[in-house]
Structure formats: C-alpha cells, structure tokens
Amino acid sequence: MSATDPRLTDLDGFRVVIDGPRADIILDRPPYNTISMPQRDQLRHAFEALDENATVRIIVLRALGKHFSSGGYIKGFMEASPEHVSKLAWNIAAPARCSKPVIVANRGYTFGVGFEISLACDFRLVSETCEYALPEQKLGQIPGSGGSARLQKIVGITRTKDIVMRSRRIRAQQALDWGIATDLVPDGELEAATDALVAELLEFSPLAQRTAKKLLNDTEDASLATAIELEGHCYSRLRTSEDFAEGVAAFHEKRAPRFIGR
C-alpha cells in the first residue's frame, strides 16, 4: 500500500511504502542514490509522519541498486543558506528521534550523509559489499550531520580520528568487528535478513520496544547511577501495562503473547 500522508508524496530521490506494520523508506536515485538538500528535509518529514502513524510498528530504510548512497549532492552545499546547513544534523537525526525501531540495510557505498543517517538508525544490517566512509576531509570539510559524534560513541576517539581525519573506508567485516554493524550477511541475503529482523521485532510489545529505545537513547551520556534510576522508573511504568500482563499470562500458559501496545 502506498503512503497517502502529504508528507510522504512528491518526494525527491526516495519513496515510502507502507505494508501493514512495516514501512519502508526507499532511496531511489540511481546509480548512487545521492541525497539532495531538499531530500534531507523530506526524509525528516517522512520519519515524523511514520512515527505518528499508529499502524506502523517498524521502519526500514533501504536503497535500490548496488549502493546505499554515495553521500550528499556536493554542489548543494554551496547553494544552501547557512541557516539551512545548520539544520543538517537535526534532519539526519530523525531515525534516532523516532520512537519506533528503525532498521537500515546497507550495501555498497554508504558514504557521507548515507553513513550518517545509518548511524542514527537502531539496527544496521550490512551486506558483504558495504563500505562506510566519511570523506569530507577530501573536500576541506568535516562531517556535518552528526557522523563523527555518533561514530565516536560507538568506536571511540582513536578509531573515529582514523576514519574521519584520513577519510578512511571501513569495509563490512571491520564494521561488524568494531560494533558499527549489527549483522553481516551475503549480498544476496540482505533483503531476507531485513525481513527476518522485522518479523522478529514485531513479536515484541511495541510499548516495551518504544520504552527501551527511549531509555537507551536518553541514558547514553548519563552516569551509571542515573541510568539505573531511569531504568527502574521505566520498568515500574511497564509493570502496570496491559502488554506486561499479557506477556506474563502467555508465559504461564505456554503460548505466544498477543501484544497491543498498551
């Protein structure tokens, strides 16, 4: 079923497809799926619209063709106003702000903003052809959409300097070894692996999933004591939910739970 929300129509370089509880944001600007300046705003609007859609449980970000994205349209940086450029990181952080789980499927070139928006997703599935890079140093620039900051949280300052300051490419196996990728699969199995992860996530309580995502995001920079305190408050709130009662009942009755998100 095609999306009908006004924010999901007349899109530049991508399209949105909703199929029941799954929504796909599909980059479609062959052959390299470069991301234009207007497209960055539209991607944010798409994530916001899907987050507000009560039927959508899981969002998948993927691309058509051999490459996820070679990055942004370079000329657009020179044409954009300083005010517009200052919003780049906010737009590309939309997957992280989204309350629902977001999966990204990366193959081939995943450079610049393509890498940055992938880093803002919750699960990064990569095929064996995937290459990550932040090549902005070659243009006399630095990453401007949160890439260096998010990457440093994952791999540390030493590896981030190596990637950013040398515009170094990170191939799929190394991305998995360094904790950038969630899982690595053969190129021909990327779609099946994505489908399987969607199916797995749909088995859980949507309320518990949203709570877990927000808690983990909110406590990323918190002290251990603060993180434990917030975790306890979230646990306590879920303790009174209908989904938790259903989960306990299903466990004792040895059946699959029927979660409703309340």
C-alpha positions in Angstrom: 0.0 0.0 0.0 1.4 3.4 -1.0 1.6 6.1 1.6 -1.1 8.9 1.4 0.1 11.4 4.0 1.0 14.7 2.3 4.5 14.5 3.8 5.0 11.2 2.0 4.2 12.3 -1.5 6.2 14.2 -4.2 9.4 13.1 -2.7 12.9 13.9 -4.1 15.1 10.8 -4.6 13.1 8.4 -2.4 9.7 6.9 -1.9 7.8 5.5 1.0 5.8 2.2 1.1 3.6 1.1 4.0 2.6 -2.6 4.3 0.7 -3.2 7.4 3.0 -2.7 10.5 6.1 -2.2 8.3 7.0 1.0 6.5 9.9 1.2 4.0 11.8 4.4 3.1 13.5 3.6 -0.1 16.3 5.7 -1.6 15.8 5.6 -5.4 18.2 7.9 -7.3 20.3 5.6 -9.4 23.1 4.7 -9.7 24.5 6.1 -6.4 21.4 7.4 -4.5 23.0 10.8 -3.8 21.0 12.8 -1.3 20.0 16.3 -2.2 19.4 19.2 0.2 15.6 19.2 -0.2 15.7 15.5 0.3 17.2 15.9 3.8 14.1 17.9 4.9 11.8 15.4 3.3 13.5 12.4 5.0 12.9 14.1 8.3 9.3 14.7 7.5 8.9 11.1 6.4 10.2 9.7 9.6 8.0 12.0 11.6 4.9 11.0 9.6 5.6 7.3 10.0 6.2 7.8 13.7 2.8 9.4 14.0 1.1 6.6 12.0 -0.5 4.2 14.5 -0.5 1.3 12.2 3.3 1.4 11.6 5.4 -0.6 14.0 8.8 -0.9 12.3 10.5 1.4 9.8 13.1 0.1 7.3 15.5 2.5 5.5 16.9 0.9 2.4 18.0 1.7 -1.2 17.6 0.3 -4.7 20.6 -0.8 -6.6 24.2 -1.7 -5.8 24.9 1.2 -3.4 23.0 2.6 -0.4 24.3 6.1 -1.0 27.5 7.7 -2.1 26.6 10.8 0.0 25.2 14.2 -0.5 24.9 16.3 -3.6 28.1 18.3 -3.3 27.0 21.4 -5.2 24.0 21.7 -2.9 26.3 22.7 0.0 27.5 25.8 -1.9 23.9 26.7 -2.9 22.3 26.3 0.6 22.0 29.1 3.0 23.9 29.0 6.3 20.6 28.6 8.2 19.7 25.6 6.1 23.1 24.0 6.5 22.8 24.4 10.3 19.8 22.1 10.3 21.6 19.2 8.6 22.3 17.2 11.7 18.7 17.7 13.1 17.2 16.3 9.9 19.5 13.3 9.7 19.0 12.5 13.4 15.3 11.8 12.6 15.7 8.0 12.8 17.1 8.3 16.4 14.3 10.6 17.5 11.7 8.3 16.0 10.0 6.3 18.9 9.8 3.2 16.8 12.6 0.7 15.9 14.4 1.7 12.7 16.4 -0.8 10.6 18.8 0.3 7.9 20.0 -2.1 5.2 23.4 -1.1 3.8 25.1 -2.4 0.7 27.8 -0.9 -1.5 28.9 2.7 -1.0 27.5 4.1 2.3 29.4 7.4 2.4 28.9 10.8 4.0 25.3 11.6 4.8 24.4 8.0 3.8 26.6 6.8 6.6 25.4 9.5 9.0 21.7 8.6 8.6 22.6 4.9 9.0 24.4 5.7 12.3 21.2 7.3 13.5 19.2 4.1 13.0 18.8 1.4 15.6 19.9 -1.7 13.6 22.5 -1.6 10.8 22.4 -4.7 8.6 25.2 -4.8 6.1 26.0 -6.9 3.1 29.5 -8.1 2.3 29.8 -5.3 -0.3 29.1 -2.5 2.2 31.8 0.2 2.6 31.3 3.0 5.2 33.2 6.3 4.9 33.1 10.0 6.0 35.1 11.5 3.1 34.5 15.2 3.9 38.2 15.8 4.6 38.9 15.4 0.9 36.7 18.5 0.3 38.3 20.5 3.1 35.4 19.9 5.4 34.3 17.7 8.3 31.1 15.6 8.7 28.2 18.0 9.3 25.3 15.7 10.1 26.3 14.0 13.3 28.6 11.4 11.8 31.8 12.0 13.8 29.9 12.4 17.1 27.8 9.3 16.7 30.7 7.2 15.4 32.9 8.3 18.4 30.2 6.9 20.8 30.4 3.6 19.0 34.1 3.0 18.3 35.9 5.6 20.4 38.1 8.6 19.7 41.1 6.7 18.2 39.2 4.8 15.6 37.0 7.8 14.8 40.0 10.0 14.2 41.4 7.3 11.9 38.1 7.2 9.9 37.4 10.9 9.8 40.8 12.5 9.5 42.0 10.1 6.9 38.7 9.7 5.0 39.2 6.0 5.5 36.8 3.4 4.2 35.6 0.8 6.6 34.5 -2.5 4.9 31.7 -4.7 6.1 33.7 -7.2 8.2 35.6 -4.4 10.0 32.3 -2.6 10.6 30.9 -5.7 12.3 34.1 -6.3 14.3 34.1 -2.7 15.6 30.4 -2.7 16.6 29.2 -0.4 13.8 27.2 -3.0 12.1 24.5 -5.2 13.8 25.0 -8.1 11.5 26.8 -9.0 8.3 25.2 -11.2 5.6 26.0 -12.2 2.0 24.9 -9.6 -0.5 22.1 -11.7 -1.9 20.6 -12.3 1.6 20.3 -8.7 2.7 16.6 -8.3 1.9 15.8 -11.7 3.6 17.8 -10.7 6.7 15.9 -7.4 6.9 12.6 -9.2 6.5 13.6 -11.7 9.3 14.6 -8.8 11.7 11.3 -7.0 11.0 9.4 -10.2 11.8 11.4 -10.8 15.0 10.8 -7.2 16.3 7.1 -7.5 15.5 6.8 -10.3 18.1 7.6 -7.9 20.9 5.4 -5.4 22.7 5.5 -2.1 20.8 5.2 -0.3 24.1 8.2 -2.1 25.6 10.2 -1.5 22.3 9.5 2.2 22.4 10.4 2.4 26.1 13.6 0.5 25.6 14.7 2.7 22.7 14.0 6.0 24.5 15.7 4.8 27.7 18.8 3.7 25.9 19.0 6.9 23.9 18.3 9.1 26.9 20.9 7.4 29.1 23.7 7.2 26.6 25.6 10.0 28.3 24.2 9.5 31.8 26.2 8.3 34.8 25.7 4.6 35.8 23.6 5.7 38.8 21.4 7.9 36.7 20.9 5.3 34.1 19.9 2.7 36.7 17.5 5.1 38.3 15.8 5.9 35.0 15.7 2.2 34.0 13.9 1.5 37.3 11.3 4.1 36.6 10.6 2.7 33.1 10.4 -0.8 34.5 7.9 0.4 37.1 5.7 2.0 34.4 5.7 -1.0 32.2 4.8 -3.2 35.2 1.3 -1.8 35.1 0.9 -2.1 31.3 -1.6 -4.5 29.6 1.3 -5.8 27.5 3.2 -6.9 30.5 0.1 -8.6 32.0 -0.4 -10.4 28.6 3.3 -11.4 28.4 3.2 -13.0 31.9 -0.1 -14.7 31.1 1.3 -16.1 27.8 4.4 -17.3 29.5 2.5 -19.3 32.1 0.0 -20.6 29.5 2.9 -21.6 27.2 1.5 -19.6 24.2 2.6 -16.7 22.0 1.7 -13.4 23.5 -0.8 -11.0 21.8 0.6 -7.6 22.5 -1.5 -4.5 21.7 0.9 -1.7 22.7 -0.8 -0.6 25.9 
